[in-house]
Amino acid sequence: MEAGHVVSSRGGSIALRGHAVTFTGDPFYAPSNEVFLDIPDALVLIEDGIITRFGPWNELHHLVPDHVDVEHYPGHVLSAGFVDTHVHYVQTGIIAAFGSQLIDWLNDYTFVEEQRFNDAAYSAEMARLFFDELLRNGTTTALSFCAVYPESVDAFFDESMRRNTRMIAGKVLMDRNAPEALLDTVQIGYDQSLELLERWHGTGRNHYAITPRFAPTSTPGQLEAAGALWKLHPDAWVHTHVSESLAELAWVKSLFPERSSYLDVYDHYGLLGRRAVLAHGVHLSGPERHICHQRECSIAHCPSSNNFLGSGLFHVQQAKDPSEPIHVGLGTDIGAGTSFSMLTTMGEAYKVAALNSSPMNSIKSLFLATLGGARALDLDDRIGSIAVGKEADIVVLDPNATPLLRHRSARCVSIEEQLFVLSVMGDDRVVRATYVAGERAYDRTLGMGSREVRPTGAL
Ligand SMILES: [Zn+2]
């Protein structure tokens, strides 16, 4: 068994019952009735953190062992837990910082806040808050930036170990164009990344991402070292930003005049491949998208962040062009993003697609937020859908969470319409419960880690 595949040492069985929605394939490339599973009364049986049975309740309920509790959610929607393919846990504290575009926003807010993560206690406090917010929003896997300091990475993974979550993260590499206190060097950045990778990659459900912030804050030497580290550990991830704003594009061009494009900078230093996840890609050219396709790298589409910073409109249909498909997931990009909620992020993605004159239906946006995100992270063999053999990371959504939602949901005539309503009107209030590896990690009424105290059958 591959390192890191052990899900839960806590053991035990649990059965969930409710209206289940999930995917067996990509609705961008197949009719939704072929790849979208909609089971109005479903059973999900879980043993030791893994889904062992899934299907219609009336066909399978006799398979539930007598000693197993059935947690029944009538009127609720069960989905695979959400996958946030790009977020900065160290920017949790500066969400909703007013008034500037990318470069100024980095200097005025981000680089100030990230200096606080030199402190292990502060890092631990923010990691706790961050994981609480993820789970309150039904997000069970995230690919996150940490700060430049190893303490910030240890705090993130320590918290993930406590929650038993499947996470990917890494130390930011920056050796130029940022405040002195946030800079490492080629050697220090390499050594610290290697040490953290060896400590955390495959520990529990965690994975390491080699994380140069973006081309402007790394020297060619640092990008080269990052590429060399990936070559040494090709099963690790690479996580960075690309082509977010026009001012950034011009800056990269001036810093790397010898490269043919922004993406070519990363390609040149060996930083593109199946497990490279590039945030934004708003302004990628046709030839750059071609390289993304060829190298099999992934784009994290972060609509609320792009809207907040006025960066531009990512064209999801273009990226998903069937002749040259690119893996695409959704990202909140906290703290430039404005919500931890992947439902809200789905709603923002819809608006961006509408501004591109190609509105995206809710089946596609839910795919991006679940199995599509898992594929973008190359984790779809383990997470991203409700299926036998997958890890039981599951969110329970309440379509009646507010008076207006209750009124609007009553008018829905299809699951597609219901999911669309949830994506436009929903947020953390809609999340009834979040299960991590078959354990209830969050309950809206009872809070975090509430499995032990919650009376069964009292829904
Ligand atoms: Zn970002």
Boltz pocket constraint, residues with backbone or C-beta under 6 A from the ligand:
constraints:
  - pocket:
      binder: B
      contacts: [[A, 86], [A, 87], [A, 88], [A, 241], [A, 279], [A, 333], [A, 334]]
      max_distance: 6.0
